[in-house]
């Protein structure tokens, strides 16, 4: 691969640190190779960047009673494309949480896309996984919550783990972990995070690092 460094973001004057972004151009690496080395796919720039990536080791993940009950609260159906209502939900979901909205179409470059819709009187949810070789990605999720007994977000996460493990994936990559809003990721059985040089199971250190983040 070819690696490039981008300094166009300037300097963080709160810490007087150069804001350095690291990208790579794959050559012979597979999607699984890149994810294993801490790279994540940016669907806006359609390139790979270095990040504090988070994944679930599916060989250690199990569906417990709480997860089973949560998933069973929804009627799951596979869909080929999100409908207009779901796209609207996804955009609004990300806007409310200050998350950059991005198209899901570029992910088709990486592997087989699987989309499921979960329907329930408690709220509707929608998520997408991308299956590539021995691994899967979980880049997109959205929901409308109308009840309080279950969490649509947890249902999507659990269902994505379940489906990915059933297809034989060894890991499910759940994208970045920055700031206090990502702390919930450490509570998943099989949790691992990229510490900059290797994959770590140290959830306590992960939570400590999150507290020091300055999320822009």
N, C-alpha and C positions, 0 to 999 in steps of 0.2 A: 504494500500500500504506500501511497504518498501522503505525507502529513503536512498540513499548512497551519500557520498561526495567524489569527486575526486580532489586531489591536485597535480596530476602528471604534470600539465601544469607549475608548478613552480611559480615564482614571477615576477610581472611586475616591473622592476627596475625604470621605469619612475615615478611610483607612490609608489613604495615599497608596493604593495598590493599583497596578495596571490591570484592567479588565481584559484578560486574555481568553480568547475562544480558540479551541483546538478542533480542527476538522481533518478528515482523512478522505482520500479517494481510493476506494478498493481496487485491487488489481485481480488477484486470484482468490481472494477470501470469500467464503460463503457468508450468508446472513448469520448463521449460527456462529461462525468464527468471529465475526465482528462483535456480536452481542457478548460473547464470552470474554472478549478483550475490553469490555467497558464502553463500547461505542453504542450510540443510539441513533435512530433514523429521524431526521428532521423532514417532515412532509412538505413544509413550506419552501425550504431551500433545496429539497430533494438531495440531501447530502447527509453524511454521518458525522456526529460530533461526540466529543468526550464529555461524560457526565457522571454524576453520582447516581448511577443506575441502581434499580432495585429489582430483585427477581424472587420468585418462589421456587424452591427446589421441590419439584413434584414427587421425587422419590421419598421425601420425608413428609409430604402433605397428606393429610387424611380428612375425610369428610366426617366431622363430628356431629353429634345430635343437633346442636344449635344450628350448624350450617345446613344440615338436612332439612330441618323444619323451615328455615328461611327460604331455601330454594323451592321447597314444595308449596310454599305460599303463592307461587306464581305459575301460570300456564305458559310454558316455553314453546315458541314456534320459530323455526328457521325462516329467514327472509333473505331475498336476493339483494335488495337495496332498502335503505331507510325511506319511509314515506315522508311527505312534506311536513306532517305534524312532528315526526321524530327529528327531522333536521331542525325545525324551529325549536324544539325542546333542547336539542344539543347546543345550539347557538346561545339560547337563553341561559342554559345551565352553566356554560363556560363564562358568559358575561357576568352572571351573578357572583361567580367565584374568582373573577379576575384572571381566568385562564385564557390563553391565546387560542382562538378558534382556528382550526385547520381542516383541510379537506381529507377525506379518508381514501380517495381514489389513488394517490401515489403509493399507498401501501400494497397495492396489487403487484408492484414490482418485486416485493419481497417474498410473497408466497400466496397460499390459498386463504382467501378471506372467508371467515365465518361470522354471520350476523344472526343474533337471536333477539327476539322480542319477548319480554315477560309481562304477562297481563294479570292483574289482580285488582280486587276491590280496594286494596290498600294503596294502590298506585301502580303505574305502568313504568317499565324500565326497558332499556335497549343497550346492547353492548356489542362490540366487535372484537374478534380475535384474528390474528394472522398466524397461520401455521406454516413453518418453513423447516423442512428437514426434522431434526430431533428437538426443535424448540418451538415455542409459541410466544406471541406478543399480545398484550392487552392495552391497546392505545386509546380506545374511545369508549366512553360510557355516558349515559344520560338517563335521567328519570324524573317522573312527576310523583311526588309523595303526597298521598291523600289520607293515609292512616298512620298509626304510630306503633303497631305491633311488630312490624318487621322493617328492616332497612333495605330499600331497593338497591342502594349502593353496595351493601354487603352481599345481597343476593346475586348481583352481577359479578362481583369479584369471585364469590364461591362457585358460581356456575361456570365461569371462565376456567377456574382451576380444575373443576370436575371434567369438563369437556376436553380440555387440553391433556389431562392425564389419561383419559380414556382413549385418546388417539395415539398415545405412546410418547408424548412430549416429556423430556426430562426436566425442563424448566419453563416457567411462564414469566416473561419479562413485563413488569408493570410500570416501566418508565422511571421518571426521576423521583428523587427523594430530597426535597429542600424545604426548610422552614417547618414550623410547628404543625402546619396543615398536613404534613406527610407522616406525622408520628404514628398514625393508625396502621401504617404498613408494617411496622415492626411487630404487630400483634399476630401476624399470620404464621402458622406452623410452616417451617421450611424457609422462613425469611432469610435473605442474604442481600448484602449491599456492596457495591464497588467502592473501595476506599481509596482508589487512585492507583493501586498496583495489584490488588488481588480481591477476591470475593470473601467477605467476612460475614460470620454469623453473630458477631457481637452486637446485639441490639442495644445494649446499654451505651456503648460508644456511639452508635448511630444516633440515639436520642440526644446524647451530649453534643454531638456535632450540629444537630438541627438547631439547638438553642443558640448557637453562635452565628447562625446564618443571618445575613442581611438580604432579604428577598426584595428585589427591585420591582 
